[in-house]
Amino acid sequence: MKKTLTVALVQQACGSTRQANLAASIEGIREAAAKGAELVLLPELHLGPYFCQVEDTARFELAEPIPGPSCETLSQVAKELGVVLVASLFERRAPGLFHNTAVVFERDGSLAGKYRKMHIPDDPGYYEKFYFTPGDLGFKPIATSVGRLGILVCWDQWYPEAARLMTLAGAELLLYPTAIGWNPDDTEDEKQRQLDAWITIQRAHAVANGLAVLSCNRIGHEPDPSASSKGIQFWGNSFVAGPQGEFLAHADGRENRVMVVEIDRSRSEDVRRIWPFLRDRRIEEYGGLTRRFLD
């Protein structure tokens, strides 16, 4: 496997129609491939507006099986362009059983694997527990021609345990398709604190595990369908961080953007030799992590 890997993040706004959103994603994938990308990451649930702002059983009609129509289209694009592609879909697994699922397509268009979001939020504007069953595939990297990918989704990004378990299972990169933003009513100081925390926690995963981290968010304002709030302003700020948390690329929060970045694969090995966090873990003392709280 060659020393460097060229990766791309497609930061995009998501409008009201699946067809337009899919076209925007494909346009971004094509731009990334034209710039030499070998691995392309899309935002969370990029085929439509973030429907979890409200609890509405009609929204389950947005889900589709995996494989299904969107998989067929995206796999054809991956094959045509010769890229490994990570997409994020609303999965209909069975009647009444749905997941928030990341799907990985190989360069030849085949399905390399999938990851079902494990941590499911339930907060104002993010009513995901109404829609998604927690994942049951575990924290297992997906083997591809560009390496073993540790795919995690949005709310998973706050949990060091998830990043660590992916690392211990052999992940060579951590990837976070994301849909996160501000409440427009929050103060500017509060907005900045939230954004800084989001970036910091993921850079910390890069540092603690000696891995590059790719985080791809959507942008734009999406209204609350119930009109009971001012909706969500998705903050973008997609980024790639190296294994010491250093920024390799960082987008703003205002524009659609395709970021193409070359990652030096050897840096993980180099960093882990000077910061041997995996070596020095006291695994015999960590039993309390399997408990909810140490009362």
C-alpha positions in Angstrom: 0.0 0.0 0.0 1.4 3.4 -1.0 2.6 5.9 1.6 0.1 8.6 0.9 -3.7 8.6 0.5 -5.7 11.4 -1.2 -9.1 11.9 0.6 -12.0 14.3 0.0 -14.9 15.7 2.0 -18.0 16.9 0.2 -19.5 19.7 2.4 -22.9 20.5 1.0 -26.3 22.0 1.8 -29.2 19.7 1.6 -32.5 20.9 0.0 -36.0 19.5 -0.1 -35.7 17.0 -2.9 -33.8 13.8 -3.0 -33.0 14.1 -6.7 -31.3 17.5 -6.2 -29.4 16.4 -3.2 -28.2 13.3 -4.9 -27.1 15.3 -7.9 -25.2 17.7 -5.6 -23.4 14.8 -3.9 -22.5 13.3 -7.2 -21.2 16.6 -8.5 -19.0 16.8 -5.4 -17.8 13.2 -5.9 -16.9 14.0 -9.5 -15.0 17.1 -8.5 -13.1 15.2 -5.8 -12.2 12.4 -8.2 -11.0 14.9 -10.8 -8.6 16.3 -8.2 -7.2 12.9 -7.5 -9.3 11.7 -4.5 -9.2 8.0 -3.8 -11.6 8.1 -0.8 -14.6 10.4 -0.7 -16.8 11.1 2.4 -20.3 12.6 2.3 -22.2 14.3 5.1 -24.8 12.5 7.3 -28.2 11.8 5.6 -27.1 13.9 2.6 -30.1 12.9 0.4 -32.6 15.2 2.2 -33.3 17.8 4.9 -32.6 16.7 8.4 -36.0 15.3 9.1 -35.4 14.5 12.8 -36.3 18.1 13.8 -39.9 16.7 14.3 -41.5 13.3 15.1 -43.6 12.4 12.2 -44.4 8.8 11.1 -44.8 9.9 7.5 -41.0 10.6 7.4 -40.4 6.8 7.6 -41.3 6.8 3.9 -37.9 8.4 3.3 -36.1 5.2 4.3 -34.9 2.6 1.8 -33.3 -0.8 1.9 -29.6 -1.4 1.7 -28.9 -2.3 -1.0 -31.6 -0.2 -2.7 -32.1 2.6 -5.2 -29.6 5.0 -3.7 -27.0 2.3 -3.2 -27.3 1.3 -6.9 -26.7 4.9 -8.1 -23.8 5.6 -5.7 -22.2 2.3 -6.4 -22.2 3.1 -10.2 -20.6 6.5 -9.5 -17.9 4.8 -7.3 -17.2 2.3 -10.1 -17.2 4.9 -12.8 -14.7 7.1 -11.0 -12.7 4.4 -9.3 -13.1 5.8 -5.8 -13.9 4.4 -2.4 -17.1 6.2 -1.4 -18.7 6.6 2.1 -22.4 7.6 2.0 -25.0 8.0 4.7 -28.5 6.6 4.3 -31.8 6.2 6.2 -32.0 2.4 6.2 -35.3 0.5 6.2 -34.2 -2.9 7.6 -37.6 -4.4 8.1 -41.2 -3.1 8.8 -40.9 -0.8 11.7 -37.1 -1.2 12.0 -34.9 1.6 10.8 -31.3 2.7 11.1 -29.0 5.6 10.4 -26.4 3.8 8.3 -23.1 4.6 6.7 -22.4 2.6 3.5 -19.0 2.1 2.0 -18.6 1.3 -1.7 -15.4 -0.1 -3.2 -13.7 1.2 -6.3 -15.4 -1.4 -8.4 -18.8 -0.4 -7.0 -19.2 -3.4 -4.7 -20.6 -2.9 -1.2 -17.5 -3.1 1.1 -19.6 -2.8 4.3 -21.9 -0.7 6.4 -22.0 0.8 9.9 -25.1 1.5 11.8 -25.0 4.5 14.1 -24.6 3.3 17.7 -25.3 6.4 19.8 -28.7 7.9 19.1 -29.5 11.4 20.4 -32.9 12.6 21.6 -32.7 16.4 22.1 -34.8 19.4 21.0 -34.5 19.5 17.2 -32.7 16.1 17.1 -35.4 13.5 17.8 -33.4 10.6 16.4 -34.6 8.0 18.9 -38.0 8.3 17.3 -36.6 7.1 13.9 -33.4 5.1 14.5 -32.8 1.8 16.2 -29.3 1.8 17.7 -26.7 0.0 15.6 -26.0 -3.7 16.2 -22.9 -4.2 14.0 -20.4 -3.1 16.6 -17.4 -0.9 16.2 -15.7 -2.8 13.4 -13.6 -1.2 10.7 -14.5 -1.8 7.1 -11.7 -3.2 5.0 -11.3 -1.5 1.6 -8.6 -1.1 -1.0 -7.5 2.2 0.6 -7.3 0.7 4.1 -9.4 -0.2 7.1 -12.0 2.6 7.7 -13.4 3.3 11.1 -16.8 4.7 10.2 -18.7 6.5 13.0 -21.7 8.8 12.6 -22.4 12.2 14.1 -23.4 11.7 17.8 -20.8 8.9 17.9 -18.1 11.6 17.5 -18.5 12.7 21.2 -17.6 9.3 22.6 -14.0 8.4 23.1 -14.9 4.8 23.6 -16.2 4.5 20.1 -13.0 5.9 18.5 -10.8 3.8 20.8 -12.7 0.5 20.0 -12.4 1.3 16.2 -8.7 1.9 16.7 -8.2 -1.3 18.7 -10.0 -3.2 16.0 -7.4 -2.0 13.5 -8.9 1.2 11.9 -6.4 3.2 10.0 -8.6 6.3 9.6 -11.6 7.6 11.6 -14.5 9.0 9.5 -17.4 11.0 10.8 -20.3 11.8 8.4 -22.2 14.5 10.4 -25.3 16.7 10.5 -24.9 19.2 13.4 -25.6 22.9 13.8 -26.8 25.7 16.0 -30.1 26.8 17.5 -30.5 30.3 15.9 -31.7 31.6 19.3 -28.3 30.8 21.0 -26.0 33.7 21.7 -22.9 34.1 19.5 -20.7 33.1 22.5 -22.7 29.9 23.0 -22.5 29.0 19.3 -18.7 29.4 19.4 -18.4 27.2 22.5 -20.4 24.5 20.8 -18.4 24.6 17.6 -15.1 24.7 19.5 -16.1 21.7 21.6 -17.2 19.7 18.5 -13.9 20.3 16.8 -11.8 19.7 19.9 -13.3 16.4 20.8 -12.6 15.0 17.4 -9.1 16.3 17.2 -8.7 14.7 20.6 -9.7 11.3 19.1 -7.0 11.8 16.5 -4.4 12.5 19.2 -5.5 9.8 21.6 -5.5 7.1 18.9 -2.7 8.4 16.6 -5.0 8.4 13.6 -6.2 10.9 11.0 -9.8 12.0 11.5 -12.1 13.1 8.7 -15.3 14.9 9.7 -17.8 16.0 7.1 -20.8 18.2 8.0 -23.6 19.8 6.0 -24.2 23.6 5.9 -27.2 25.9 5.5 -30.4 26.8 7.4 -33.1 24.2 7.6 -36.5 25.3 9.0 -38.4 23.4 11.6 -41.4 21.7 9.8 -43.5 22.2 12.9 -42.7 25.9 13.0 -42.2 25.6 16.8 -38.6 26.6 16.6 -36.4 28.6 14.3 -34.9 25.4 12.9 -31.2 24.5 12.7 -28.3 26.4 11.1 -25.8 23.7 10.2 -22.3 25.0 10.9 -20.2 23.2 8.3 -16.6 23.5 9.4 -15.7 20.1 7.9 -12.1 19.2 8.5 -9.3 16.7 8.3 -7.0 16.4 11.3 -3.7 14.5 11.4 -2.6 12.0 14.2 -1.4 14.9 16.4 -4.6 16.8 16.0 -3.1 19.1 13.4 -5.5 20.6 10.8 -4.7 19.3 7.3 -7.8 21.1 5.9 -10.7 23.1 7.4 -13.7 24.5 5.6 -15.9 27.4 6.8 -19.5 27.3 7.6 -20.9 29.2 4.7 -20.3 27.4 1.4 -20.5 24.1 -0.4 -17.0 22.9 -0.7 -15.0 19.9 -1.8 -11.8 19.6 0.2 -9.1 17.3 -1.2 -6.2 16.4 1.1 -3.2 14.1 0.9 -2.7 12.1 4.1 0.8 10.7 4.9 0.0 7.1 6.1 3.3 6.8 7.9 2.5 9.5 10.4 0.4 7.2 12.5 3.3 4.9 13.0 5.7 7.7 13.7 3.4 9.4 16.2 2.5 6.2 18.1 6.3 5.6 18.6 6.7 8.9 20.4 3.3 8.9 22.1 2.7 5.2 22.9 -0.7 5.6 24.4 -1.8 2.2 23.3 1.2 0.6 24.9 0.6 2.3 28.3 -3.1 1.7 28.7 -3.9 0.1 32.0 -6.6 -2.2 30.6 -6.8 -4.3 33.8 -8.1 -1.1 35.6 -10.8 -0.1 33.2 -13.6 -2.4 34.2 -15.6 0.5 35.4 -16.1 1.7 31.8 -18.7 -1.0 31.3 -20.9 0.5 34.0 -23.3 3.4 33.6 -22.0 5.2 36.6 -19.7 4.4 39.6 -22.1 5.1 42.5 
